[in-house]
Amino acid sequence: MFIIVGCGSSNNESMFRGNVINPIPNSIKNINMAKDRSAIHGALFFDFESSGKDLNLIIQKNNLNQKKEIPNIIESIASNSPWVNEIKSKNIKIYGKILEEKYEWHALYIFIAEKKVYCIKN
């Protein structure tokens, strides 16, 4: 079973490795990345192909929790994604976390819609 995860830029694998999972599991292929250019530290949007097993590994290694809905701040960031309409379905599964730090916050969210997965890293 392969899952396609929903994003394009230079050095996609390096950015994925640094922001999602390192090392990259063997089943993860065709990594694409887009960057939100609306802010200095804009979000990264990834899409890739993965087995269900390696998708679960990403969720586990990043300590992501299943969510019932998309938080407003993540929905706002997602509005700049190349796949914003794809995550509006009521049938998506959402995993994520937001880390509040002293000067800024960071987030990692994964959206699973049938056979596509979309990833936001801020």
N, C-alpha and C positions, 0 to 999 in steps of 0.2 A: 504494500500500500504506500503510495506516495502522496504527500500533501504539498500543495503549492502555496507558498506564503507571499502576500501581495506587495515591489518598488523598483534608479540607475545613476551611477557616478564612478569616478576613478577609485581604484583600490578597494573594491567592494568587500572582498574577503578579509582584508586587514581591518577595515572598519567594523565588520561583523564580529570578527574575533575580539576586538577591543571593546565592543559595546553589548554583545549578546552572549557569546559563549566561546571559550578558548580551552582546549583546541576545538576546532570545528569537527563535529562527528562526520563519519564517512558518508552517510546517506544525504547530507545536505549539499545540494548542487544548485547551480544557476542563481547565485546570490546577486541581487540587484539592490541598489541603494539610491534613494533620492534624499536631498537635504532641503529642509524648510529654510529658505533664504530671507524670510521676513524679519528675522532677529539675528543678532550676533551669534548667539548660542542656539540656533534653531534646531528643531527636532530632526532625527534621522528616521526615514521610512524604509523598511526592508521588505523584500519579498524573496522567497526561495522555495526550493523543493526539499522535502524531508520525509523520512519515515515517521510514523506515529511514535515509535520508540524514542527517536531522537528529539522529537518535539516535546515529549514528556521529560526528557533529560534537560532541555532548555528551561522548562517550567520549574523543575526541581532545583537545578543549580542556581537559578536566579531567585529562588524562594518566592515565586509568584503564587498568588492566591486567586481562586476563582471568584469572579465578581458577578453580581446580578445585572448591573448596568454600567454604562460608561460615565465616569465622573465628568462634571462640566468642564474642568480644566483640560482633561484629555480629549473631550469632544471638540473643544476649541482648537487644540493643536491638530487634531485629525482633520479639521476642516481645510487644512492646507495640504493634506496628503493626496497623492495621485489616485488613491482608491477610496476616497471619502464615502462614496455612495455604497460601496461594497459592505461596509460595517454597520449600516443602518438597519439591517435585517433583524427581526426578533429571534431568528434561529441561530444567531452567533453565540459562541462560547467565548467568554472574556476572562483572561488571566492577567494579573498585573500587580504593580505596587508603586507607591509614591514615597520617596524618601525626602523628608524635610531636613535640610541642613542649615547651618548658621546663616550663610549668605545666599543660598539658592536651593532649589529643590530639583530632584531628578526623578524620572519615572521610566518604567519599562512596561509596556502593555502589548499583549498578543491577542489577536482576534481570530477565532477559528470559525469559518463559515463553510460548511460542507467540506470540500477538498481544498480550500484556499485558506491560508493563514496570513495575516497582516501584522506587522510589528512596528511599534513606535518606540523610539528611545529618545528621551529628552534629558 
